[in-house]
């Protein structure tokens, strides 16, 4: 008896998905749990597995087609079925499989295991027409991530022979295909669903919120001293490195508890006060910026926070973030400092009402007790929705974060 493979249930905030790759073709045998198709949403790439062992019969949704929840993607035949037992609708797609009877079995070389590619790496390999068997994978069991593909391209470029500057230019496999007038090349590519969704949400934030940004600066001498003193022991004890972000998350939660309006959101003519602290951590991924959510941060230890952030980073790299990882959130922290940003005005992540921007730590001269001293300083930016957050609350909220970070013992003493 055949089994229908359907689009899984999508969260309320996701209307549809796009079929971006089929990993099996009609007539191919598949094992339960083996990935059949990749679906791209505006948040993540979903890998749809085979519900049971069998033979792939009819593919009903070609690459590029938009689908909604519960739409039939394909039909899976029983494990003992052959290609010619597929439904009539599969005739065209299975023509190659049914055009001639199966040839008599002949000795074949021992098959080698195909490399396992993360979705982002798979798309890049396909676009650049690369041989994945030549790319060393850094993931578990040799899984190939996008970073591995980029490293492979870099190594190949370094190993390439020198180019004669007088020779005609040659199109690199990794170079974009450009067109247009001579000397004025252009390239037109469609936005990914993630990029389009990010663009939509940023414009929405600009149009629907009365957004304002307030700034301050923080002396990170205390945090850096504490981190340098305990980072080795912390990593040995908890298995994760001690970064700056856990200090900022803890300081933000403490400030949110003092100023609950900053943790609130607007719903029509109502204000919703959230009694929990789900902090979004902006993470750069091969597909663009994503904001996975650390839940109940008021109940997490520093080790829990650092471990959660490291896990998000790994998932973002290999494209395995789930809907649950990206849904919700009451407040967001973004760190442009990792890219060298000294100052910026972050944009709200609707329906949240505030976002904290971290920036580059830079030694600067400051005045302390009438003396000029050098301190590791960071500019902080808080963008907030002025419809519900008054300037006084926003400024005091940011000052609270500053004071906590400049005296991190306050996190322990709760003063």
Phi and psi in degrees as a GROMACS rama.xvg file:
@    title "Ramachandran Plot"
@    xaxis  label "Phi"
@    yaxis  label "Psi"
@TYPE xy
-75.8914  155.8  UNK-2
-124.694  134.237  UNK-3
-86.5825  132.456  UNK-4
-96.8817  118.408  UNK-5
-114.241  159.96  UNK-6
-65.6603  128.333  UNK-7
-65.5918  164.336  UNK-8
-61.9568  134.899  UNK-9
-104.693  147.345  UNK-10
-60.1324  161.87  UNK-11
-58.7092  -31.3807  UNK-12
-79.8611  -5.51615  UNK-13
-114.948  116.098  UNK-14
-81.165  -40.2254  UNK-15
-155.111  -179.093  UNK-16
-140.804  164.472  UNK-17
-119.686  133.053  UNK-18
-71.9081  120.813  UNK-19
-113.502  -18.464  UNK-20
-165.794  133.449  UNK-21
-101.931  130.683  UNK-22
-97.7042  -9.38084  UNK-23
-130.519  154.507  UNK-24
-119.036  159.086  UNK-25
-51.9647  132.967  UNK-26
97.9776  -16.8022  UNK-27
-74.5295  140.019  UNK-28
-82.4821  141.077  UNK-29
-131.629  151.512  UNK-30
-104.851  150.86  UNK-31
-56.2161  131.69  UNK-32
89.4381  -11.1247  UNK-33
-74.2521  137.066  UNK-34
-67.9471  125.845  UNK-35
-94.9575  -43.5595  UNK-36
-151.658  148.906  UNK-37
-104.804  132.631  UNK-38
-115.927  130.023  UNK-39
-102.751  127.598  UNK-40
-110.959  -178.626  UNK-41
-77.6641  1.93002  UNK-42
-117.431  -50.9423  UNK-43
-141.829  171.246  UNK-44
-100.333  123.073  UNK-45
-96.1837  129.922  UNK-46
-98.4915  116.735  UNK-47
-93.9282  116.589  UNK-48
-88.5192  163.721  UNK-49
-72.7098  131.045  UNK-50
-71.633  -17.6784  UNK-51
-162.773  170.764  UNK-52
-66.1753  148.229  UNK-53
170.54  -163.301  UNK-54
-122.095  131.001  UNK-55
-70.8165  121.693  UNK-56
-94.6068  -102.709  UNK-57
-90.1814  132.096  UNK-58
-95.7435  118.514  UNK-59
-100.731  -10.2479  UNK-60
-128.437  102.938  UNK-61
-71.0769  165.571  UNK-62
-58.6938  135.126  UNK-63
96.8662  -10.7097  UNK-64
-81.2688  137.565  UNK-65
-84.8996  135.543  UNK-66
-133.447  155.282  UNK-67
-114.221  173.371  UNK-68
-56.2312  138.327  UNK-69
75.9225  3.95331  UNK-70
-68.7419  140.369  UNK-71
-74.6473  120.599  UNK-72
-87.3844  -41.7032  UNK-73
-161.039  171.299  UNK-74
-117.059  130.068  UNK-75
-107.083  123.801  UNK-76
-87.8237  161.03  UNK-77
-58.4958  158.024  UNK-78
-58.6932  -32.8815  UNK-79
-86.8611  1.32466  UNK-80
-76.0742  160.665  UNK-81
-112.048  169.483  UNK-82
-58.9573  -34.7443  UNK-83
-76.834  2.22586  UNK-84
-94.7466  4.01377  UNK-85
-67.9755  157.36  UNK-86
-60.0295  160.648  UNK-87
-58.1617  -34.1449  UNK-88
-63.6566  -13.0367  UNK-89
-92.2023  1.68611  UNK-90
-58.105  -44.0697  UNK-91
-67.2225  -46.4046  UNK-92
-66.7439  -25.826  UNK-93
-103.458  14.9053  UNK-94
-56.729  -41.7265  UNK-95
-65.2533  -31.8601  UNK-96
-79.2753  -23.3656  UNK-97
-111.256  1.02985  UNK-98
-64.8511  -28.158  UNK-99
-146.931  152.733  UNK-100
-63.6981  154.411  UNK-101
-62.2567  132.158  UNK-102
-68.8983  159.402  UNK-103
-61.6326  142.598  UNK-104
-62.2131  135.277  UNK-105
-124.783  152.342  UNK-106
-57.2514  136.355  UNK-107
-128.707  151.791  UNK-108
-63.1062  151.249  UNK-109
-61.2276  122.719  UNK-110
-69.3489  144.519  UNK-111
-99.7715  148.923  UNK-112
-63.3458  131.387  UNK-113
-73.1237  142.395  UNK-114
-62.3046  144.767  UNK-115
-94.5427  123.331  UNK-116
-114.397  138.187  UNK-117
-67.5258  154.18  UNK-118
-53.1604  -45.0781  UNK-119
-63.7115  -39.67  UNK-120
-67.6726  -38.4641  UNK-121
-62.2352  -43.4322  UNK-122
-64.6843  -40.7402  UNK-123
-66.6968  -41.5643  UNK-124
-60.6597  -41.6629  UNK-125
-67.6029  -44.7531  UNK-126
-62.229  -38.717  UNK-127
-95.2924  0.792355  UNK-128
55.6171  51.9623  UNK-129
-96.6964  160.374  UNK-130
-95.9308  107.507  UNK-131
-63.3257  -22.1574  UNK-132
-67.379  -17.117  UNK-133
-90.8773  -4.50742  UNK-134
-102.558  117.952  UNK-135
-68.7506  131.379  UNK-136
-96.24  137.133  UNK-137
-98.0422  -7.68232  UNK-138
-83.3332  -177.528  UNK-139
-61.0771  133.578  UNK-140
57.4817  31.3409  UNK-141
79.3834  14.1409  UNK-142
-58.4288  134.479  UNK-143
-95.5998  123.509  UNK-144
-101.242  169.688  UNK-145
-60.9704  -36.8848  UNK-146
-60.2992  -33.4071  UNK-147
-66.9584  -37.9916  UNK-148
-65.9554  -43.6279  UNK-149
-62.7583  -43.2027  UNK-150
-62.5433  -37.8414  UNK-151
-63.4333  -43.2148  UNK-152
-63.8587  -41.1155  UNK-153
-62.4165  -44.3663  UNK-154
-66.0677  -37.2289  UNK-155
-67.5336  -36.9273  UNK-156
-67.404  -39.3251  UNK-157
-67.2091  -31.0294  UNK-158
-83.526  -9.60863  UNK-159
-69.3717  148.399  UNK-160
-65.5648  156.726  UNK-161
-60.8493  145.993  UNK-162
-96.7484  133.993  UNK-163
-73.0326  117.808  UNK-164
-65.0039  -19.2465  UNK-165
-90.3972  -8.36549  UNK-166
-80.135  162.067  UNK-167
-66.2766  142.64  UNK-168
-65.233  144.457  UNK-169
-114.659  135.16  UNK-170
-72.3828  120.019  UNK-171
-73.6351  151.067  UNK-172
-62.4116  -30.3986  UNK-173
-92.4721  -7.26935  UNK-174
-79.577  149.204  UNK-175
-68.1359  146.806  UNK-176
-81.3793  111.896  UNK-177
-103.249  152.295  UNK-178
-141.641  176.696  UNK-179
119.34  -168.314  UNK-180
-68.0598  154.045  UNK-181
-58.635  129.7  UNK-182
81.9249  -5.93617  UNK-183
-134.98  63.5894  UNK-184
-70.8419  152.292  UNK-185
-140.285  160.203  UNK-186
-139.944  131.579  UNK-187
-113.389  120.846  UNK-188
-130.928  143.615  UNK-189
-71.8347  148.252  UNK-190
-64.033  143.686  UNK-191
-69.2514  161.732  UNK-192
-61.128  -37.133  UNK-193
-64.3324  -46.5178  UNK-194
-63.3551  -40.6494  UNK-195
-64.3963  -39.0954  UNK-196
-69.1467  -40.2608  UNK-197
-60.5366  -44.8958  UNK-198
-60.4955  -43.0353  UNK-199
-62.7171  -44.1324  UNK-200
-69.8373  -34.9978  UNK-201
-67.1168  -42.2733  UNK-202
-65.7063  -38.9828  UNK-203
-59.9641  -43.4531  UNK-204
-62.4356  -40.1555  UNK-205
-67.1302  -35.245  UNK-206
-86.4718  -26.228  UNK-207
-104.733  -19.265  UNK-208
-110.982  148.875  UNK-209
-88.7695  82.497  UNK-210
-86.176  135.013  UNK-211
-140.73  153.161  UNK-212
-126.911  134.739  UNK-213
-118.157  150.297  UNK-214
-124.021  156.304  UNK-215
-156.715  178.839  UNK-216
-134.665  152.447  UNK-217
-130.204  138.813  UNK-218
-88.7884  114.888  UNK-219
-95.2248  20.4951  UNK-220
-56.9303  -47.917  UNK-221
-64.294  -44.9987  UNK-222
-62.8307  -43.9055  UNK-223
-67.0305  -37.5291  UNK-224
-65.2008  -43.3587  UNK-225
-65.0961  -41.9719  UNK-226
-65.8653  -45.1902  UNK-227
-64.1617  -32.9848  UNK-228
-72.1769  -36.9951  UNK-229
-115.583  0.0618451  UNK-230
-63.3645  -39.0861  UNK-231
-67.5169  -45.1526  UNK-232
-66.5741  -36.1098  UNK-233
-62.2199  -46.8323  UNK-234
-66.4538  -38.5372  UNK-235
-65.977  -38.2326  UNK-236
-77.6091  -42.4999  UNK-237
-107.553  -11.7318  UNK-238
77.1664  13.7695  UNK-239
-141.107  150.076  UNK-240
-75.1707  153.316  UNK-241
-94.9029  105.874  UNK-242
-102.172  -171.575  UNK-243
-79.2153  -29.3311  UNK-244
-61.6691  -35.5376  UNK-245
-63.8653  -35.21  UNK-246
-64.2785  -42.5202  UNK-247
-69.7661  -37.6825  UNK-248
-62.9575  -46.3852  UNK-249
-64.6126  -40.7222  UNK-250
-66.2661  -37.9301  UNK-251
-66.5896  -42.9182  UNK-252
-61.3665  -43.5112  UNK-253
-59.909  -42.1941  UNK-254
-70.054  -36.6052  UNK-255
-64.8641  -33.557  UNK-256
-69.6479  -31.3736  UNK-257
-77.7356  -31.4516  UNK-258
-127.699  76.7078  UNK-259
-61.6458  -21.1451  UNK-260
-64.1811  -27.862  UNK-261
-73.0814  -21.3961  UNK-262
-93.8296  6.13539  UNK-263
-94.7699  173.279  UNK-264
-143.826  161.13  UNK-265
-96.7357  132.573  UNK-266
-131.925  94.2344  UNK-267
65.0867  -120.002  UNK-268
-96.2406  9.83351  UNK-269
-111.034  156.538  UNK-270
-111.268  126.329  UNK-271
-102.635  116.628  UNK-272
-91.4009  124.509  UNK-273
-96.0848  127.422  UNK-274
-91.2965  17.6865  UNK-275
-133.78  166.392  UNK-276
-129.821  88.3722  UNK-277
-101.302  108.135  UNK-278
-99.3955  123.98  UNK-279
-82.3506  132.971  UNK-280
-113.87  110.25  UNK-281
-66.2614  127.684  UNK-282
-129.57  135.364  UNK-283
-84.7256  129.47  UNK-284
-125.175  167.026  UNK-285
-57.9656  -23.865  UNK-286
-92.9371  -4.78451  UNK-287
127.17  -168.879  UNK-288
-77.9584  130.24  UNK-289
-128.135  157.443  UNK-290
-129.674  82.5854  UNK-291
-69.4755  157.006  UNK-292
-112.23  126.227  UNK-293
-88.4303  116.575  UNK-294
-84.4144  145.623  UNK-295
49.8247  53.4817  UNK-296
-64.9742  -20.8956  UNK-297
-68.5037  -17.772  UNK-298
-102.391  0.0711774  UNK-299
-94.6321  146.084  UNK-300
-83.2566  170.329  UNK-301
-59.4872  -39.2652  UNK-302
-65.4034  -39.833  UNK-303
-60.1367  -43.1921  UNK-304
-65.3502  -48.2455  UNK-305
-63.876  -40.0771  UNK-306
-65.236  -39.4548  UNK-307
-64.8567  -41.7542  UNK-308
-65.8169  -42.1266  UNK-309
-62.422  -39.1372  UNK-310
-64.8674  -41.3693  UNK-311
-61.5946  -40.8672  UNK-312
-60.8721  -42.5888  UNK-313
-65.4107  -43.4645  UNK-314
-65.496  -39.4267  UNK-315
-63.4436  -37.2187  UNK-316
-65.8337  -42.7057  UNK-317
-99.2174  9.38265  UNK-318
71.9329  28.5373  UNK-319
-108.001  14.0907  UNK-320
-63.1268  137.316  UNK-321
-96.3039  170.259  UNK-322
-59.1962  -40.6996  UNK-323
-61.9808  -34.7534  UNK-324
-63.6284  -28.9589  UNK-325
-109.126  -0.668901  UNK-326
-100.024  136.375  UNK-327
96.0904  -149.032  UNK-328
102.262  138.829  UNK-329
-114.247  -13.8887  UNK-330
-160.91  149.462  UNK-331
-127.229  145.236  UNK-332
-122.28  131.046  UNK-333
-127.067  141.894  UNK-334
-120.688  89.1837  UNK-335
-73.8084  -11.3898  UNK-336
-64.1373  -26.5033  UNK-337
-66.0776  -19.9589  UNK-338
-101.147  1.51899  UNK-339
99.8672  4.83543  UNK-340
-68.0964  131.733  UNK-341
-93.2368  -28.9093  UNK-342
-162.309  139.465  UNK-343
-156.631  170.439  UNK-344
-119.476  95.0105  UNK-345
-63.9084  151.493  UNK-346
-99.5011  140.734  UNK-347
-58.2442  151.744  UNK-348
-108.125  89.3227  UNK-349
-55.8836  145.736  UNK-350
-90.2084  14.6893  UNK-351
-63.1281  157.206  UNK-352
-108.683  -1.55169  UNK-353
-157.32  153.706  UNK-354
-145.847  135.724  UNK-355
-100.479  128.878  UNK-356
-106.065  120.876  UNK-357
-92.7231  157.9  UNK-358
-140.845  -174.754  UNK-359
-64.4093  136.77  UNK-360
-81.4402  124.975  UNK-361
-138.721  132.407  UNK-362
-70.6901  127.647  UNK-363
-139.922  154.255  UNK-364
-76.5612  131.029  UNK-365
-133.016  161.05  UNK-366
-100.374  124.705  UNK-367
-129.565  119.169  UNK-368
51.8459  43.1963  UNK-369
79.9364  1.7964  UNK-370
-114.975  143.36  UNK-371
-87.1065  121.162  UNK-372
-130.388  160.547  UNK-373
-98.2259  126.896  UNK-374
-134.684  149.131  UNK-375
-76.5706  108.31  UNK-376
-111.908  149.477  UNK-377
-135.602  135.075  UNK-378
-80.7155  136.818  UNK-379
-112.748  144.519  UNK-380
-130.883  132.382  UNK-381
-119.836  110.675  UNK-382
-92.0348  137.185  UNK-383
-145.444  160.866  UNK-384
-89.5683  108.212  UNK-385
-70.3455  -8.44265  UNK-386
-64.1309  -34.5174  UNK-387
-122.678  -17.5045  UNK-388
-107.871  118.273  UNK-389
-74.6486  155.517  UNK-390
-57.0818  -37.9286  UNK-391
-61.8511  -45.5429  UNK-392
-64.157  -40.9086  UNK-393
-64.3042  -44.6448  UNK-394
-64.6378  -45.3551  UNK-395
-68.0026  -34.2186  UNK-396
-60.0773  -47.0917  UNK-397
-67.656  -36.5942  UNK-398
-64.2056  -38.1128  UNK-399
-60.7689  -43.4696  UNK-400
-62.8128  -44.0104  UNK-401
-59.1886  -48.554  UNK-402
-65.1618  -38.1791  UNK-403
-66.203  -42.8732  UNK-404
-70.4927  -31.362  UNK-405
-76.5958  -16.0902  UNK-406
-139.402  76.339  UNK-407
-62.9968  -12.5727  UNK-408
-62.8412  -21.7295  UNK-409
-61.4854  -27.5417  UNK-410
-65.2018  -34.6644  UNK-411
-79.3441  -40.5241  UNK-412
-86.3072  -13.7952  UNK-413
55.6583  50.1686  UNK-414
